[in-house]
Amino acid sequence: MSIFDTIFSTLQAPMAVIAGTEDELRFIRTNDAFDKLVGYTEDELIGTPPTRLFSAWNNHIGRINDRSGSFLLQLKINRTMRIRLTWEPIANTEVPTFLLIAEDITAKTWIEMMGKSRKVLLSGIVNKDFIIERYIQNYPAPMFDYQLKVEDQSVFEFLSENDRERLTRIMEQAVIRKQTDSLVVCTKKLANMAQLEIDVTFCPFYCGNGSLKHYGFVVTDIKPVMEPIDSAVLLKILMARKHMSAQQLAEATGISLQTISKLRNGKIGKPQRLTAELIATELNVSPQDIWPQS
């Protein structure tokens, strides 16, 4: 087996090789990851045209030999699945031959759609073993004083022990029903800052062979669990809920950016009354909600 064959077979990226000209393009090789993604075996695909798999397939690939490209397609067996195909011509072949690399962007598309219909604070993708593969913070100001490592960590590393079993059960039921679900869960005390209550909506996504691939998730609200909480920490949480940076809050209230920053990092514990009122009004709370002694 050549080095190419070994790499092609073992890489986790779904890949296929097609050859031919214009309407005569046919599959000649696929790897295991591609077979799992599309729901067919290599034996079933060899000799068949890409139009068997993909709706709106465009045979312009066979007419362009000097550059690569990418385009979006849908699997005919699963109209909800969105696939981005990237193609590269393979040199020194008797007939035009192309390497296809497939990326399933169904979960990413769902996350983008959710962001258009509601305010999303956090989003990402969790694999079937509950490991976070992708994590996006959508609010502009950091909530923690340092970068919290999230990707490649288990979801359960961040959740209260009381909610782990419940989350697992609800997600497993969503897989069986093949539908989106929502719930409220509590985190552990993150970064020695605060325990948070988060509103999560998630959706399971599947490979072409019907097996679970991963979950997409969005967090639409964050609240501190009711307990004594530092005013600086609460200010950060409230700003995150409003998708507001320190610069934006300064411009909206007329308070200096330096003062906002000092309030966020706790260097100013109790602001002047007018400052407290302006900030609280912009964040839709009372000054006493943030600074009980104000």
Secondary structure, DSSP 8 states (H G I E B T S, - for coil): --HHHHHHHH-SS-EEEEESSGGG-EEEEE-HHHHHHHT--HHHHTT--GGGTEET--GGGGG--S--EEEEEEETTEEEEEEEEEEEE-SS-SS-EEEEEEEE-HHHHHHHHHHHHS--SEEEEEETTSBEEEEEE-SSS-SSSS----TTSBGGGSB-HHHHHHHHHHHHHHHHHT--EEEEEEEEEETTTEEEEEEEEEEEEE-TTS-EEEEEEEEEEEEE-SS---HHHHHHHHHHHTT--HHHHHHHHT--HHHHHHHHTTSSSS--HHHHHHHHHHTTS-HHHH-TT-
